[in-house]
Every structure is written in C-alpha cells, then in structure tokens.
C-alpha cells in the first residue's frame, strides 16, 4: 500500500468512532457491519483490513481500543493506522469445533447447518449468513466461501471479476447489503456517512476516489466491487447513470 493513499483514514477514524457512539448505540443489520460486536481481536494477531478502495490488506494488530472499537494495525510497508472493527476480517483456528461467527452457537443440523468457509476457516449457519445459504447448496463437491471471502477473492482494481464461479457468487451476495441503509447518518450532500459504511462490502470509502453513486438509493460503491465497468475509473465519477445490484434486483446497470 502506498503511504499517501492511506493517510485520510488515520485522520478520520477517531472522529468517526466518537460520532457513532453519540448518535446511535443500535447495531447495523446482521453481517459484517455492526457496531455492538464483542472484541475478538488481540495484539500481535494478523488480520485483513478493508480499505477505502474496497480491497483487503494484510496487517498485524499493535493495539486494541475497546472503547472506540478499533485497532491500530501495522501494514507490510510499516505504516500504522487505526481501523474500525467492522472493517477487520480475522480467520478461524484449524481444529476448533465449528462455531457460527454470527450467533456463536455450535448447533449444526439440517436445514441450518454450519458451513465452513474454504478461505478464512470461519463457520456460518446457513440462516445466519448474509445472504442466507440455500439448503440445496452442495459444499461437498466444491469449496464454499463466506461473504467477506467472496469479496476478497473476486474484487479487483478496475472492477471485480465478471466471469466464472466467483463472479457468479459475488453477484448473488451483492443483492443483499450487510447493513441497514436506514441507520446510516449522511451529510447534507449524501456523500459521506458517520458510520463509514459504503458499497456492497460495507467498508469505508471516499466518494471522490473511484466510487459510483447509485441513482436510486444514493449509496456509493467502490469501483473494485462493481462488475459493470468496461474501463477503469480515473477518479470518483458522478456522470455515470448507475443502478446497483440491490436496487436493480440483479446485475448492475450503467450508462
């Protein structure tokens, strides 16, 4: 990661955290982006952090702040930044008894079994995962990936994968957001929200840095998470007529 590209997040995250606590103590909808999650992180732990470009970067936890619900991460270029818990992805521990990462229960019976992600090793009940996993899904013939890992595997600079099994899986999970849009607190121009929750991935973002705004819901989406662009974006662009997968109830529309 370039040090200059990371600078805005270090400046903003502390202020954002304070504002969130003053405005609302309610959790966002189930999934990766909720405010009341318990601390599952510890110092020296290696984790993946979602950045404002929608991509994931490897870092090691240096400090944990339970009050502000963020961690100080040291990245591979030795840069250090405070990252909100909601934007940090940890991995399961091999050999542990399968536990649902959402409800923390270990009961696993059909039609609500615990599925283990083939990438991060975390477990999810079929009904707890966002979106819910269909009971006809056959995980014995091919690996199953959770929502966060689908994004980690499929998103790219310039636009996400458009063909293949991962592209299809990404299209499915993008139809449901991991947070409740009604609980976001926006500025008057609808460019930034206090929760720093954007796109299908629920990660942070800067509206002017390679993001598209849906003309219906007005949410902003990372270039890296979209599958409709024929060319890479130079900057944030409001000249496109863009409809997200949630509003379009299927593939994105762009003109």
Buried (B, 14 or more C-beta within 10 A) or exposed (E): BEEEEBEBBBEBBEEBBEBBEEEBEEBBBBBBBBBEBEEEBEEEBEBBBBBBBBBBBEBBBEEBBEEBBBBBBBBEEEBEBBBBBBBBBBBBEEEEEBBBBBBEEEEBEEEBBBBBBBBBBBBBBBBBBBBEBEEEEEEEEEEBBBBBBBBBBBBBBEBBBBEEEBBEBBBBBBBBBBBBBEBBEBEEEBBBBBBBBBBBBBBBBBBEBBBBBBBEBEBBBBBBBBBBBEEEBEEBBEEBEBBBBBBBEEBBBBE
